[in-house]
Amino acid sequence: MALVNMREILQDARKRKYAVGGFNVFNLETLGAVVEVAEELKTPLVIGIPERLFRFVDVDTLSAAMVRSAQKSTVPIALHLDHGYTYDGIMKAINWGFTSVMFDGSSLSFGENLNKTKEICRIAHSLGITVEGELGYIGSCGQIDTITDANMVSPDMASEFVDKTKVDALAVAIGNNHGSYRGSPRLNFSRLSELNNTIDIPLVMHGGSKLANEDYRNSISSGISKVNIATDMSLAAAERLRSELTKTPTSNYIHLMSVVKRGVKDSVRNYMLNFGCISKAVAI
């Protein structure tokens, strides 16, 4: 088990029609929470950290803990740079020992995104590291109304992108939205099925927090092999902290850390139950 390449995790998920949780962590408590739940439920796991968090977290220390946790785990774990935007950030993740990186060129023109992703793939693949790309417009927070069919990925575009970049996994825009949804998401499952039938690599859903159970089931049956969760872990930690301080205002910090960890574990467990990945680690 232990630290593995993300490719083998996602290929198994695609083959057996389940999704792996891609959980972004931001401290030792959240790292411990996701690993403990994965081991409890015997699920494969992708642990990520986004490049934008580098400004707020001692990532050198946290990444070392991530590598160590994965190496001694009883389940397969891939370590992933989420939403890498710069060459420097991607090289840092590679040097830390991550087994997967994402280059997010979705804000660039199609041609520039393709060329930069292709170069990242060339470098990463020479080192045995998986690359995830992103295509289309995936909104953020309350911007659901800005997501239209024109923003979504077309099968022809995805096919050209995958063929020319040799990317290992693709985050696709099918009406999904980063952050917390305000209003009801409008996920285009028919478009997702088209993409899945057109390209032969695992598809990734960003903005997976707090969707309906039916949305997860439909997404997975239509081709999603990894669902990214970040916002809801942070919200779960904050909510459990507020609740505990309301009940016991004099709680010391050591107690609060354990309370927060339990809250994150409860959130992660619920997601894993929806993803159909329970006990799948034993066959990888």
N, C-alpha and C positions, 0 to 999 in steps of 0.2 A: 504494500500500500504506500503510505508516506507521500513524499513530494513527487508529483508526476507532471507530465505535460498536459495542457488543457485539451489538446487534440483528442487524446484517447478517451478522456472523460466525455466530451461532447459527442464524439462519434458513437459511443455506446448509448448515450441518451437518445440520439437521433434514431438509432437502429431499434431501440426497445420502447420508443414513444413515451419518454418521460422528460422532465426538465430538471436540470441542475440549478441550484440556487447560487447566484453570484452575489455574495454578501460583502459590501464594503465596510471595513472596520476603521476605527479612528483612535483606539487606545487598547490597552491590554485587556480591559474588561470585555469589550466587544469581541476581540479576538478569541478570548477564552470561551465566550458564550457560543459563538458559531461552531467552534471545533468540538466542544462538549456535546452539543446537540447532534452534530453530524455523527459522532461516534456512538451516541446513544441510539440513534435511529439507523445507523449503518448506511449512511448516504454519502455518495461522492460529493465533493465540495469545491467551489471556486471562491477563494478569498481575495478581495480586491482592495485597492486604495487608489483614489483618483489623484491625478497630478495637481489639481487645484488645492488639495489638502496639504501639500508640501509646505505651504506658508504657515500653517497653524500647528503642525505636529512635528515632533522629533522623529522624522521618518527613518533616519539611519538606525535608531534604536528599535522602533516599531517593526521595521522590515526584518531585522535580525531575529526578533521574537517570532515573526510570521514564519520565517524559514525554519526555525527550530521547532515550532509547533507542528508544521507540516511533516518534517522529517521523522518525528516520533509518533505521529498519529497512526491509528489503526485503520483509517479509511484513506482513500486516495484524495489528495488535495493538490490543486493547482494554485499558484500564486500569480496574481494578475494585476498589471497596471491598468486601471480603468481611466478612460478619457485622457490618454496621453496626447498632448498637443505639440510638444517640442521634441527635437532630437535629443536634447540634454536630458529631459525627463525620462525618455524611453531608455537611454543608455544607463541612467542611474538604476532603473528597475532591473535591467539586465545584469548590472554589476552586483546588485543586492542578492541575486540568485533567483529572481522570479522566473517562472516557466512560461509566462504568457504576457504579451503587451497589447494594448489597444492603441491604434492611432486614429484619433477622431478628426477627420478632415471634412466633416459634414458641412461646415460653414464655408468651405472653399468651393470653387467651381468643380464640376465633375472631373475635368481633365487634370486639374491640380491635385485634387483628392486622390485620383487614380495614380498619378505619378509618384506622389509622396508615399502613399501606402505601398506601392510596388517596391520602392527603395527600402522602406522599413522591413518589408518581407524578405528582401534579399539579405539584409544584415541578420535579422532574427533567425531565419531558417538556417543560415550557415552555422548557427550556434545551437540549433535544436529547439528553438523557442517559437511558440505559437503566436500568430498575429490575428487580432480581431479588427475589422474595419467597420465603418459606419456609412450608410447611404440614406439620403432623404432628410426631411426636416422633422426632427423630434423636438417638440416644443418643451417649455418648462413652466412649472407652477400653474398659473391660471390661464395659460394661453391656448386652451383647447379650441377656442373659436378661430384661431389662426391656422389650424391644421385642416387642410383641404385635400381632395384627391390629387390635386396638382403637386402637393408636397410629398406624396407617397412615392415609394420606389417602384419603378416599372420593372417587369421581368427582363426586358431587353437590356436595360441599364445595369441591372444586377448581374446578368450573365456576362456582359462585357467586362465589368469591374472585376469579377471573380476570376475570369479567364486570364486577364492581363496582369493582375496583381499577385495571383496565387495565394490570396488571403485564406486563412483556415476557418474563420467564422465571420459572420456578417450581422451586425446590428442593423435592423431595417425599420423604416418608418412606415407604419400601417395604421396611424391614428393614435399611437401611444404618446406619452407625455412625461418628461422628467418631473420629479418632485411629486407633491401631493395634488391629486386631481380635485378641481373645483367644478362640480357638475359631473355628468356621466360621460366617460370616455366612449368614443365611437371607433371601435377597432374594426378594421376591414379584413375579416377572416378569408374572404374569397381572394383578395389580393395576396394575403399571406400564403394561401394554398398554391396560388400560381407561382409565387417565388420559390416555394419549396419544391415544386415539380420541375422548375427550370434550372436551378443550381444545385449542385451536389455537395454542399457543405452545410454544417449546422447554422441555424439562424438564431439570433439573440434578440430578446426583448428588453429594451431599456425602459425605465419608468414603470416598473412592475409592482410598485407599492399600492396596496389596498384596492386591487381589482376584485371584482366579484369572482366567486369560485368558478362559475360557469365560464368566465372570461379566461381563466387559467386553463381549464379543460379544453376549451375551443382553440386556444393559442397553441397548446401542446399538440393536439390532434392535427392542427394545420401546419405544424413544422417547427415550432419554437423548441430549442434544446437547452437554452439557458435563460433564466429570468433574473435580471439584476434588481437587487433590493438595497437601497441606501437610506433614503429619506425616512422610511418607517422605522428603521432601527434607531435613528437619532431621536425620532419622536417618541418611541417606546421608552427609551432611556430617560428622556426629559419628563414624560408623564409619570413614570414610576418614581422618579426623584421628587416631583411636586407632591405626589400622593403621600409619600413617606414623611416628608417634612411637614405636611399638614397634620398628619396623625401624631408625629413625634418631632416637634421642632428642635429638640435638643440632641437629635441623633448625631453621632460623631461620623467623621468622613469615612472611616474604615467600614462601618456598618452600611453607609450609603452606597459605597462601591459594590457591596455584595447585593444590595437591593436592586441597583441598576442592572447588574449582570443578570439577575433572575428575570427582570422585565424583558431584557433583550432576548434571553433564551426562550421565553414564552412566545415572543413575536416570531423568532426564527423557526421554532417548532411548528407553528401554525402554517407558515409558508411551505415548509418542507412537506407537510401533510397534503397540501394542495398540489404540489409539483409531481406527485407520483414517484418520488425517488427513494422511498423507504426500502431499505434492505438491498438496494441495487449495487452497493459498493462490493458486496461479496462476490459478484460475478465479473468484476473488472480486472 
